Amino acid sequence: MPIVIKHMKKYISRLLALVLVAAITLVGCGGSPSGMLTGTYSKDTLVVVDSLRTAILLPEDAPEKLEAQGQAKELINEFIARYRRDTAVTTLSSFTTMRTALNALAGHYSSYPNRPIPDKLKERLEQEFKQVETAVSRGA
C-alpha cells in the first residue's frame, strides 16, 4: 500500500506542475496555448502548415523533435477549435483539405506517439499542404 501512495504522490505533483505550466502559458500568451494564431484564417493556416512541415521534416534524432511535435499538437488543437464552427471558413476547400491533413497527423500522434511518421503519410501531408497553400492564395 505505501508504494501505491508514493506513486500517487509523484503523479499528483507532476500533474500540478503541468497545470501550473499551462496556467502560466495561457496567461503569458493572452489565452492562446501556442500564441501563434492571430485570428486571421489565411495567415493562421499558413503558420500551421509551416509549423507542421517543420515538425514532420525534422530528423528523428534531432533534439528539438519532441518540442516541435508538442507544438504541432497544440497548433492542431488550437486551429481546429478556432475555426471548426466558423461557417465562413468551413465551406472553403482549403479548410476541408487542412482538416483532413490535421486529422491524419493528429491520429498518428495519438496512436503512435513514439513512432516516426511513415514516408507515405509524409508524402500525403505534403501534397495536402500544397493544395491548402494554393487554395489559400486563391482565397478558397
Summary of the structure (lengths in Angstrom):
residues: 140
radius of gyration: 17.6
end to end distance: 60.2
largest distance: 63.3
contacts: 363
relative contact order: 0.11
helix: 76%
strand: 0%
